[in-house]
């Protein structure tokens, strides 16, 4: 995965340092290990469009 903010590439999302934003146990956001930016998961539409242009 590539962070859209700092362009850092990483394999596993960092879920060890959750900021406890008030959501329930899991929020499906992936955190960049370099800058801490929380990346939302890719939607089905985004996957479809990305598949068209491969």
C-alpha positions in Angstrom: 0.0 0.0 0.0 1.2 3.6 -0.7 0.3 6.5 1.5 -1.4 9.3 -0.5 0.1 11.9 1.9 3.8 11.1 2.1 4.2 8.4 -0.6 5.6 5.9 1.9 5.1 2.2 0.7 4.2 -0.4 3.4 2.8 -3.9 3.5 1.0 -4.2 6.8 -1.2 -1.4 8.3 -0.1 -0.2 11.7 -3.0 -0.9 14.1 -0.9 -0.8 17.3 -1.3 2.9 17.9 -5.0 3.6 17.6 -5.9 7.1 18.6 -9.2 6.0 20.2 -11.3 8.4 18.3 -14.5 7.2 19.9 -15.5 4.6 17.3 -16.2 1.1 18.3 -13.6 -1.7 18.3 -12.6 -1.5 14.6 -12.8 1.3 12.1 -11.2 -0.2 9.0 -8.8 2.7 8.6 -5.2 1.9 7.8 -2.4 4.0 9.4 0.8 5.0 7.6 3.8 4.0 9.8 5.8 7.0 8.6 3.4 10.0 8.9 0.4 8.5 10.9 -2.1 9.4 8.2 -5.2 7.2 8.4 -6.2 5.9 5.0 -9.8 4.7 4.4 -10.3 1.4 2.6 -10.7 1.4 -1.2 -14.3 1.3 -2.3 -15.7 -1.2 -4.8 -16.1 1.6 -7.4 -12.4 2.6 -6.9 -11.3 -1.0 -7.4 -13.5 -1.3 -10.5 -12.1 1.9 -12.1 -8.6 0.9 -11.2 -9.1 -2.5 -12.9 -10.3 -0.8 -16.1 -7.0 1.1 -16.5 -4.6 -1.7 -15.7 
